[in-house]
Amino acid sequence: MMNDKNDKKHSDDHADHGHHPKPARRLTNYFLTGLVIAAPIGLTMYITWSIIRIVDDFVKPLIPPQYNPDTYLPVAIPGFGLVIAFIAIVLLGFLTANLVGRTLVQFGESILHRMPFVSILYRGLKQIFETVVSQSHSNFKQVGLIQYPRPGLWALVFISTTAKGEVADKVDGEDIISVFLPTTPNPTSGFLLFVPRKDINVLDMSVEDGAKLVISAGLVSPEYQAKMAELAEEAEETVREENTKAS
């Protein structure tokens, strides 16, 4: 009888233990949940504040004291240098958009191109910034899958545009598409590939969802079923509107 009671008590304790996690486990779960919420917010604020401080430290010393509010206010105004830098860049772009401004820029570039080391540095930096600015106006529009680096292995790519120029001419009988194969976890580095259109499996996910998938190494996957349900609902709504107009 005593053994039966002890067994029952042990089973009840085990059941209670199964339904109620240990305090340490609950504390760990609470900490991880809070970390998921606080870490992105904290890192975003830290990076933003760091950029503001860097720009302020560079620009504010260039501002005449009579125009710098830090000289006559009891506290420093964060972001004032960033605002001045933005206005200066806009004015520079406005002035160089006319003939006189372009002439001055070309004259300055001709001087820089004659300087041995500076010319290489200037041309490299200019090419980088021109590439970044041009890509900001023609971002990737679609995400796809290709078999890479061998058949049977699938890699996620960002679809750029139809290949042009010599690349398109050298490949006869193929509709070639330029795609960007990002690396994990840094999607800004990767490989430029030219792939036949028929070998690209276009996905329904957005470029933003594709970037999340790459950055998280596959841990953050877009809600495919929810997306399909949303598309189906939109299709049904379109059919209802067309039926309404027809009637």
N, C-alpha and C positions, 0 to 999 in steps of 0.2 A: 504493500500500500504506500509506504513512504517513497519507494522508488517511482511509483506512478505519479505521485505528487511532484517529486523533483523533476521528472521528465516533462510534466505539464508546465511547470514553472519555467523550465529551460526553454521549452517551445514558445511560451508566451513572451519571454524576454527576447528570443530570437525574432519573433514577429514584430515586436515593438522596435527592435533594432533595424529591421528591414524597412519599416514605414517611417521612421524618424532618423534622418542622417545625423552623424556625429556633429557636434558644434564646429569642429575644425573643418569638416567638409562644407558645412553651410557657410562658414566664414570665407573659405576659398572661393566658393561660387559667387558670393556677394562681391568679393574683391575683383574677380575676373569680369563680372558684369559692369562694375563701376569703371574698370580699366578700359573696357571697350567704349564706354561713353566719354570718359575724361581724356583719354590719350589723343584721339583725333582733334578734339577741341583745343587741348593744351598745346599740341605741336603746331597747329595752324596759327594760334595766337603768338607762339614763340617765334615762328619763322616770319610772320608778318611784322612783328615788332623789331626783329633783327634787321629786316630789310629797311624799315623806316629809320632805324638808328644809323645804319651804314650810309644811307643817302644823306641824312641830316649831317652827319660828321664830315661828309665830303663837300656838301653844298654850302652849309651855313658859314664856314670861314670865308667863302667867296662873296658873301652878301655884304655891302657897305653897312657899317654900324648903325647909321641913321634909319636904315630900312629893316634892320634885324630886330624883331620884337624881344629877343632874348637879352638885349642890352638895356632895355628900360622896363621890362616886366619882372616881377619877383620870381616867376617860375618860367622854365623853358617850355616852349610849345612844340610837342613832338609832331612830326609830319610837315612842319613848315618848309623845311628844305626839300621834301619830296614834292610839295606843291610848286615851289619855285622851279625845280628841275623839270617838272611836267610842262609848265608854261614856257620855259626856255626851249625845250625840245619842239614844242608846237610852233613857236615863233621861228625856230631854225628851219623847220620843214616848210613853213609858209614863205620865208625869204628865199629859200633855195628852189622854190617851185617856178620862179620867173627866170628870164634869160640872164639877168645880171647875177642872180644867186648861183645859177648853174655854172656861169663863167668863173666865178670866184672859187667854187668847189673844184672845178677842173684844174684851175691854176694851183690850188693847194695840193691836189693829188699829184700833179706833175712834179712838184717839189718833193713830196714824200717818195715818189717812185725812183728818184735819183739817189736816195739815201740807202746805203747797202743793206743794213739789217732791218731798219724801220720799214722799208718797202715790203719785205716779206711778211712782217708782222701785220702791217696795215692791210695788205691784200687778203691774208688769211682771215683776219677778223671781219673785214667787210663782206667776204663771201659767206661767213657763218651767219651774220646778221641779216643779209639779204635772203638767205635760205629760210631762216626762221620767219621773217616777215612774209615772204611769199607763201610759205606753208600755212600761215595763219588765215590766209584768204582761200586756200584750197585744201581744207582738211580732208582726212579720210572719210568716206561716206558709208562704207560697208565693211563687214567682217566676214572672213571665209576660212575654210579649212583646205589645206593641201597635204599631199603625202610627202613628207620630208623628215629626215634626210634619206629615207628609202621607202619603197612601197610597203604599206602595212602600218607605218607610223604617221600619225596625223599631227600637223602643227597649225596653230592659229595664226592668221595673217590679216593685216589691214590692207584692203584693196585701194589702190591709188588711182590709176587711170590707164587708158589704153596706151601701149607703147608707141612711141613716135620716132621719126628720124631713122637713123641707121639701124637701130635695134630692130625696128619693125621691118625694114627692107631686107635684112639679112636672114630673116626667118620666113621662108616662103610657105604659103598654104596654112598658116597658123594665125589665129587671132590672139596676139600676145598682150597680156595685162601685167603691168608693174605692180608688185605687192611688197609690203614691208613686213618682214618676219621679226617680231620683237623678241627680246630676251627676257628672262625672268630673274629677279623681280624688277628689273629696270626696263620699262617698255620704250624708253627713248633711244636705246641702243639696239642694234639688230642687223639684219641683212636685207639688201635690196635684191629681189628676185624677179625674173621675168618668166611668167608662167602662162601656158595656153589657157584660154578662158574655159575650155571644156574640162580642165583638170582642177578647177576651183569650185568647191562646194560652198556657195554663198549661204551665210547664216542670217537668221532674223534678228539676232541681238544687235544692240546699238554699239557704236564704237566705244562709248563710255563703259558699257558692260564688258566689252572685250578687254579693255585696259584693266578693269578691276580683276578679271579672270587671270590676266597675265601677272599683275602685281602680287596677287595673293597666291600664286603658284597653284591655281585650281581650287583653292579653298572657298572662294566666294564665287558662286555660280549664279547667273541670272535666272529669274523665275520664268522658265520656259513655258510651263503649263499656264501660268497666269497671262503671259503674253499671247499665247495662242487663244485663250478664252477672250481676251480683249479684242484681238483681230477678228474673231468669229462674231463677236457682238457688233463690231463696226460694220462687218459685211452684212449682217442681218438688218441693221439700221439703214444701210444704203438700199437694200432690196425693198424695205418697207416704204422708204421715201419715193423710190421709183414706181412702186405699185400705187402709191397715193397720187402721184402726178398723172399716171396713166388713167386712173379712174376719174 
